[in-house]
Amino acid sequence: MNISLLGMVVAILMLALPLFVLYYFRADVLPLMLRSAGRMLVQLVLVAVYLRFLFEWNNAYVNAAWMLLMTGYTAYATTKRAHLHTRRMLMPVAAGLLASVVVTALLVLLAGFGLSKALDTRYFVPTIALLLAGMSDMNATALHAFYLTARQNQQQYYYLLGNGATRLEAVTPFIGRALSQAFAPLARSMSLLAVTTLPFVLCGMLLGGADVTEAMKALLLFFAATFFAATLSTLTTLMAAARTTFNSHGQMADMLRGEKEPSDS
């Protein structure tokens, strides 16, 4: 695509109409829309700047450094969304995300683009970005659910240990509940993907010149990869959480920030 200056003017005018409608009818959401649109514009400009440099350099070492930086940022955002103490959990979460994204990206890049293009910025950067975006929310939900469940059910942990269970066996119920909460939103929304998110992705690929058959195969590959990476990273971070939650004496460390116990009333 080659969008001209006139095309950008048309895009701005199309954005102006919804804002005018909200203003005319005194909708309370208008200030929020303006702030969100401003933040989105700033983010788009920043992303465009660093992506331009990445694509111009097309260097494997620069791509690897970018991947480490983005993984660290995603781990930080994940711990924040999970209401965890960042200092205690940042490294375990980052390690789980990095291991998962490296394994999955290698599989996707080799399967989809071949060895010669695996480290090409054009394929490497979008693949890593897509995988990290798919991991963050599920990891945050799973980690928060794990620590909250573990704190509320410590007696169950001690009971299982007292009956001969290993530490891993004793925390397995907590991991199971955390996985259930993490995957429940995806299970509920999966049937809607075909009529919500996927058509937009498909249209973008077709506008970029992809063949319909190749676009559908790419969608399937990346959906499977995102699902695989989210599962692998969630399980990895939960295993790391299980190791750091209870010490060798069976005492539980407080990893949640400002989370109040639910009342019985």
C-alpha positions in Angstrom: 0.0 0.0 0.0 1.1 3.6 -0.7 -1.2 5.9 1.3 -0.9 9.6 0.1 -1.2 12.7 2.2 -4.8 13.0 1.0 -5.4 9.6 2.4 -4.1 10.6 5.8 -6.3 13.7 5.7 -9.3 11.5 5.0 -8.4 9.3 8.0 -8.2 12.4 10.3 -11.6 13.5 9.0 -13.1 10.1 9.7 -11.8 10.3 13.3 -13.2 13.8 13.7 -16.8 12.8 13.0 -17.2 10.4 16.0 -15.6 13.0 18.3 -18.0 15.7 17.0 -21.0 13.4 17.6 -19.8 12.8 21.2 -19.3 16.5 21.7 -22.6 17.5 20.2 -24.6 15.1 22.4 -22.5 16.0 25.5 -21.3 12.4 26.0 -19.4 12.0 29.2 -16.9 9.7 27.5 -15.5 12.5 25.3 -12.6 13.5 27.6 -11.6 9.9 28.0 -11.7 9.4 24.3 -9.5 12.4 23.7 -6.9 11.3 26.3 -6.9 7.8 25.0 -6.5 9.0 21.4 -3.6 11.3 22.4 -1.8 8.4 24.2 -2.5 6.1 21.2 -1.0 8.7 18.8 2.1 9.2 20.9 2.6 5.4 21.2 2.1 4.9 17.4 4.7 7.6 16.7 7.2 6.1 19.1 6.6 2.6 17.7 7.0 3.8 14.1 10.3 5.5 15.0 12.0 2.5 16.6 10.5 0.1 14.0 12.0 2.2 11.2 15.4 1.9 12.7 15.0 -1.8 13.4 14.0 -2.5 9.8 16.7 -0.3 8.4 19.4 -2.0 10.4 18.0 -5.6 10.0 20.7 -6.9 12.4 20.3 -10.1 14.3 22.1 -8.7 17.4 19.9 -5.6 17.4 16.8 -7.8 17.1 18.0 -10.0 20.0 18.6 -6.9 22.1 15.1 -5.6 21.2 13.6 -9.0 22.2 15.3 -8.9 25.6 14.1 -5.3 26.2 10.5 -6.1 25.2 10.5 -9.3 27.3 11.7 -7.3 30.3 9.0 -4.7 29.8 6.3 -7.4 29.3 7.4 -9.1 32.5 7.2 -5.8 34.4 3.7 -5.1 33.0 2.7 -8.7 33.9 3.8 -8.4 37.6 2.0 -5.0 37.8 -1.3 -6.4 36.4 -1.0 -9.4 38.7 -0.5 -7.1 41.7 2.8 -8.8 42.6 5.9 -7.4 44.3 7.9 -6.6 41.2 11.3 -6.9 42.9 10.6 -10.5 44.0 8.9 -11.8 40.9 10.3 -9.8 37.9 13.2 -12.2 37.2 11.1 -15.4 37.4 8.4 -14.0 35.2 10.9 -12.6 32.7 12.8 -15.9 32.6 9.5 -17.8 31.9 8.5 -15.4 29.2 11.9 -15.4 27.5 12.2 -19.1 27.4 8.7 -19.5 26.0 9.1 -16.8 23.4 12.4 -18.1 22.1 11.2 -21.7 21.8 7.9 -20.7 20.1 9.5 -18.0 17.8 12.1 -20.5 16.5 9.3 -23.0 15.7 7.2 -20.4 14.0 9.9 -18.7 12.0 11.4 -22.0 10.8 8.0 -23.5 10.0 6.6 -20.4 8.3 9.6 -18.6 6.7 12.5 -21.0 6.6 16.0 -20.9 8.1 17.2 -18.1 5.7 14.6 -15.7 6.9 14.3 -16.7 10.5 16.3 -13.7 11.8 15.1 -11.2 9.2 13.6 -8.2 11.0 10.5 -8.2 8.8 9.5 -11.6 10.2 11.3 -11.7 13.5 10.0 -8.5 15.1 6.2 -9.0 14.4 6.4 -12.6 15.5 8.0 -11.7 18.9 5.6 -8.8 19.4 2.6 -11.0 18.7 3.8 -13.8 21.1 4.6 -11.4 23.9 1.2 -9.7 23.6 -0.5 -13.1 23.8 1.4 -14.1 26.9 1.0 -11.1 29.2 -2.7 -11.1 30.2 -2.8 -14.9 30.7 0.3 -14.9 32.9 -1.0 -11.9 34.9 -4.3 -13.6 35.5 -2.7 -17.0 36.4 -0.1 -15.6 38.8 -2.7 -13.4 40.6 -5.1 -16.4 40.9 -2.3 -18.7 42.1 -1.1 -16.5 44.9 -4.6 -15.5 46.0 -5.7 -19.2 46.0 -2.5 -20.3 47.8 -2.9 -17.7 50.5 -6.6 -18.5 51.1 -5.9 -22.3 51.2 -2.7 -22.7 53.1 -4.3 -25.3 55.3 -4.9 -27.5 52.3 -1.2 -27.2 51.4 -0.2 -28.3 54.9 -2.7 -31.1 54.9 -1.3 -32.5 51.7 2.2 -32.3 52.9 1.2 -34.0 56.2 -0.2 -36.9 54.2 3.0 -37.5 52.3 2.7 -35.2 49.3 5.7 -33.5 47.8 5.8 -29.7 47.6 4.9 -29.9 43.9 2.0 -32.2 44.5 0.8 -30.0 47.3 0.7 -26.9 45.1 -0.8 -28.7 42.1 -4.4 -27.8 43.0 -3.4 -24.1 43.2 -1.8 -24.4 39.7 -4.9 -26.1 38.3 -7.2 -23.3 39.6 -4.8 -20.6 38.3 -4.8 -22.2 34.8 -8.5 -22.5 34.9 -8.9 -18.7 35.5 -6.2 -17.8 33.0 -7.7 -19.9 30.2 -11.4 -19.2 30.9 -11.6 -15.9 29.1 -9.9 -17.4 26.0 -12.3 -20.4 26.0 -15.3 -18.1 26.2 -14.1 -15.7 23.4 -12.6 -18.3 21.1 -15.8 -18.8 19.1 -16.0 -15.0 18.6 -12.5 -14.7 17.2 -13.7 -15.7 13.7 -16.0 -12.7 13.6 -14.0 -10.1 15.6 -10.2 -10.1 15.6 -9.3 -12.6 12.9 -11.2 -10.7 10.1 -9.2 -7.6 10.8 -5.9 -9.5 10.8 -6.9 -11.3 7.6 -7.9 -8.0 5.9 -4.5 -6.5 6.8 -2.6 -9.5 5.3 -4.7 -9.3 2.1 -4.1 -5.6 1.8 -0.4 -6.3 2.2 -0.5 -8.5 -0.8 -0.8 -12.0 0.7 -2.7 -14.8 -1.1 -6.0 -15.8 0.6 -4.8 -19.4 1.1 -1.4 -18.3 2.5 -3.1 -15.7 4.7 -5.4 -18.4 6.2 -2.4 -20.8 6.8 -0.5 -17.9 8.4 -3.5 -17.2 10.7 -3.7 -20.8 11.8 0.1 -20.9 12.4 0.1 -17.8 14.5 -3.0 -18.7 16.5 -1.5 -22.1 17.3 1.8 -20.4 18.2 0.2 -17.8 20.5 -1.8 -20.5 22.2 1.3 -22.7 22.6 3.5 -19.8 23.9 0.8 -18.6 26.3 0.4 -22.1 27.7 4.2 -22.7 28.0 4.9 -19.3 29.6 2.0 -19.6 32.0 3.0 -23.0 33.2 6.7 -22.0 33.5 5.9 -18.9 35.5 3.5 -20.8 37.7 6.2 -23.4 38.4 8.6 -20.6 39.3 5.9 -19.1 41.5 5.4 -22.5 43.2 9.1 -22.7 44.1 9.1 -19.2 45.5 5.8 -19.2 47.4 6.6 -21.8 50.1 10.1 -22.1 51.6 11.6 -25.3 52.8 9.8 -24.9 56.2 6.4 -24.7 54.5 6.0 -21.0 55.2 4.3 -18.9 52.5 5.9 -15.7 51.3 3.6 -12.7 50.7 4.0 -11.8 47.0 0.7 -9.9 46.5 0.7 -6.1 46.8 -2.2 -4.6 48.7 -4.6 -7.5 48.2 -7.1 -7.7 51.0 -8.6 -11.0 52.2 -12.2 -11.4 51.2 -14.7 -11.0 54.0 -17.0 -13.7 55.1 -20.0 -11.4 55.0 
